[in-house]
Amino acid sequence: MNQPKMQREKQLSNPELREPVKVFCRLRPLCDESELPSLKLLSPTTLTIISDTKTKGVRRECNYMFSYVFTSYSGQREVFEHVALPLLEDLVNGKNGLLFTYGVTGSGKTHTLNGDAANPGIMPQCINTLFNSIGELQAQKYLIKSDRMNGFEVQSENEALEERFRETKSITKRVRLTKKGSGDKIMYNNDGTKLKNIRDDCLFSVFISYAEIYNNAVYDLLEDSNGKLQSKIIREDSQRNMYVNGVEEIEVKSAADAFELFAIGQKRKRMAHTLLNAESSRSHSIFNIRVVQLIQGQNLIKVGQLSLVDLAGSERCNRTNNTGMRLKEASSINNSLMTLRTCMEALRENQLSGTNRVAPYRDSRLTLLFKNYFEGEGQVRMIVCIKPSDQDSEENLQVLKFAEVTQDVQLTKAEPRYLQTFKTPTVKTGYIQTPKTTKAKTISSFSFGPKIPSVKLDLQDVEKNFAIIDKLAQVLRVRKQKCDLNNEDFDRRAQHLRKRLIDSNQENIMSRSEIRNLKAMLKRDKSQIQNLNVKIVDLETLNNDFLTKNNEQQEFIQNLQLTIDEKNLKLNQNCLEQEKNKQKFVLHAEKLNQEHDNKLRKQRHQLEMEMQARDLKLKKVKELIESDVNVDLTQSHREVTKLPETELKENIPQFTSESVIDRNVTSNRLNRGRGIGDIWLEHNAVKPIPLQTVLQPSMKRRKSVDRLKKASDVTNPKQSKYCLIAQESDGAGDVETKLYKGDILPTCTGGAQVIFNGVECLREESPTKMPLSPNNK
Ligand SMILES: Nc1ncnc2c1ncn2[C@@H]1O[C@H](COP(=O)(O)OP(=O)(O)OP(=O)(O)O)[C@@H](O)[C@H]1O
């Protein structure tokens, strides 16, 4: 068990040296006057909560005791006087104090602590009262300076002057910070209250810091950052006080300066609109006022700290309907409040039943930061804020239970802490009177009193000798006293030095462990960075591959596009060509049609002429035949007979619709001389009886068919003559063979027509047959 803990336990066992956590209760006015309150006030210190257990239909009443209960009619002034004024008095006496407000969301915690310009809360009243009291006793700015390790050092007048000069030139961060906030400050009502018993042999400096704990991380609300706030770590100083490392502690010389800083911090503090409060704090905020007193002539400074903590409200998610970020914040708020409650329970249990339960301060930044308060480094006061509506009764019950636990916790009484300062300023001007002693003088104070006088004994004069010895003894006594004093001083200094050595050793150990942790973290981060680098390289390679592939694909697409373009061009050209050809073809076709039509017209005309000529000829033949009935049959045994119309019709090949049969038989004799080189199409419609005739038809080049199967049989352009062979036998031995002859002429549509122009008749008679009577011939 370490010494401070033992000391604390010793102090706690002495009722004179301990005091409980003082818990106050403040009731917020109901929003709706018609609403039924779920609380009633039994006495100025006792509150009764009526919990309605609806399921069982029973109304239960529980009493809770407080140091004082503020009703909804209590004003801000009353709350300040009861709760904060004693803490403020302690503050200027170098004692630490912690005041926090606790309650459900929207119960009036922020209102109690901050208030507004017309109704200033605890914080503005503390600031106003403090400056009203120390106004004339302030040290010059920068005479006392924060060492950024939760301690202070006294600077020389020259150093302070330099810093003030820098400030006027707007070089320092603080000035920039102050300027940034200009215009935002609120001037709270100041009723001129002053503290009594302010030591007038001291010089005071007031320092302000403002931080918040959001999602279990600490942020400095006065940090001079242009962008995002950086989270801070909590450390323990040489006096075992917990503090936010690197937090900006700004010296203020007036209440207005302090309010300006508060306004800057307030702007950065995380607030949000929820269902239960239009401006709900989403973080715990800590407004620290530190008063440093320089005790003149003693090389001592005394530091007092007052922490005003506005805790974020506990909230039930089913009532706020929070989601996403708000839900995360709410869970973080509830967790830290739960840790605070667990710590209080552990402390109470240890004190009541002597157990050794460890309070889990480290589980939350909130409890870690105020650990030293709970372990006896200052007074702790809590204001429980209650919204007395019926809907909040269940949550209020939890709050009141926590209040009950908290006020059972006993803490050691806070004592002022003095710090020795060897760096004493020398002030020549102004109202500040600083001690004239210097470090050198302090050291020379180790004098051994008056010098030992030289002793010359006179053996003759014993009386004189006695007087000399008495004087010597007196000097030696003085020197002995001086020696004792020196020894005491030396012991005190040695003790102080030892303590400082122990502290610095502890700090060293802590720093080492912190360095170790940081090194481990650094190592882990480095390995993570390495892994990430490897991943980045892999991804870059992959990316490069993708890019190459992509480029290739792009190139391929470009080529395809080019080919498509070329093809499209060709297609267009072809289309144009086709269109041109089509036009040409149409023109040509029109021309051909015209030519063809002309030809046809000519041919038709020619044919008509020919027909007319033939008709004329036939007419003449007919006239001739009619006039010349007796034809000489014996000369040639051949008869030119005009075939009966019906017979001729039957034998006409019907290949095309254009086939025209010329029934006007022209004289075969006219055609006989023609066609020596013609090719004949010999059509044997019936199989002929082989004849031994001497006379043979003259068809040197011929093609014989027994049936006309297809059009090409006739349309063959090489064939120009057609001959249809028909044979008849009378059964008595006479055989008659008829050859119907014609010209094959092409038609204008590509077909062919046969124009018959003669019939040859071959007759073979049997000699045994009776000759025909002239009538039968
Ligand atoms: N005693 C009071 N008198 C008049 N108005 C009050 C009082 N207490 C609270 N209010 C009003 O109630 C509203 C909510 O109060 P406040 O913001 O202080 O709640 P809170 O407990 O801080 O809530 P949260 O935890 O969500 O931040 C404010 O508009 C405030 O002005």
The ligand as a Tripos MOL2 file, in Angstrom:
@<TRIPOS>MOLECULE
LIG
   31    33     1     0     0
SMALL
NO_CHARGES

@<TRIPOS>ATOM
      1 N1        -34.8110   25.8550  -13.3200 N.pl3     1 LIG1
      2 C1        -35.1870   26.1870  -14.5530 C.ar      1 LIG1
      3 N2        -35.9250   27.2740  -14.7770 N.ar      1 LIG1
      4 C2        -36.2950   27.6070  -16.0160 C.ar      1 LIG1
      5 N3        -35.9670   26.9010  -17.1270 N.ar      1 LIG1
      6 C3        -35.2370   25.8150  -16.9710 C.ar      1 LIG1
      7 C4        -34.8060   25.3860  -15.6950 C.ar      1 LIG1
      8 N4        -34.0950   24.2760  -15.8510 N.ar      1 LIG1
      9 C5        -34.0750   24.0130  -17.1770 C.ar      1 LIG1
     10 N5        -34.7490   24.9260  -17.8520 N.ar      1 LIG1
     11 C6        -34.9590   24.9620  -19.3200 C.3       1 LIG1
     12 O1        -35.1260   23.6370  -19.7710 O.3       1 LIG1
     13 C7        -34.4750   23.4340  -21.0150 C.3       1 LIG1
     14 C8        -33.5220   22.2430  -20.9260 C.3       1 LIG1
     15 O2        -32.5610   22.5180  -19.9740 O.3       1 LIG1
     16 P1        -31.0350   22.1560  -20.1400 P.3       1 LIG1
     17 O3        -30.5620   22.3380  -21.5220 O.co2     1 LIG1
     18 O4        -30.2950   22.8770  -19.0910 O.co2     1 LIG1
     19 O5        -31.1030   20.6140  -19.8650 O.3       1 LIG1
     20 P2        -29.8940   19.5810  -19.6750 P.3       1 LIG1
     21 O6        -30.1590   18.7830  -18.4770 O.co2     1 LIG1
     22 O7        -28.6010   20.2800  -19.7760 O.co2     1 LIG1
     23 O8        -30.1120   18.6380  -20.9400 O.3       1 LIG1
     24 P3        -29.0220   17.7550  -21.6870 P.3       1 LIG1
     25 O9        -28.5130   16.7360  -20.7660 O.co2     1 LIG1
     26 O10       -29.7970   17.1110  -22.8260 O.co2     1 LIG1
     27 O11       -27.9790   18.6910  -22.1720 O.co2     1 LIG1
     28 C9        -33.7450   24.7120  -21.3470 C.3       1 LIG1
     29 O12       -34.5120   25.4250  -22.2900 O.3       1 LIG1
     30 C10       -33.7140   25.4720  -20.0320 C.3       1 LIG1
     31 O13       -33.7700   26.8570  -20.2450 O.3       1 LIG1
@<TRIPOS>BOND
     1     1     2 1
     2     2     3 ar
     3     2     7 ar
     4     3     4 ar
     5     4     5 ar
     6     5     6 ar
     7     6     7 ar
     8     6    10 ar
     9     7     8 ar
    10     8     9 ar
    11     9    10 ar
    12    10    11 1
    13    11    12 1
    14    11    30 1
    15    12    13 1
    16    13    14 1
    17    13    28 1
    18    14    15 1
    19    15    16 1
    20    16    17 2
    21    16    18 1
    22    16    19 1
    23    19    20 1
    24    20    21 2
    25    20    22 1
    26    20    23 1
    27    23    24 1
    28    24    25 2
    29    24    26 1
    30    24    27 1
    31    28    29 1
    32    28    30 1
    33    30    31 1
@<TRIPOS>SUBSTRUCTURE
     1 LIG1         1 GROUP 0 **** ****
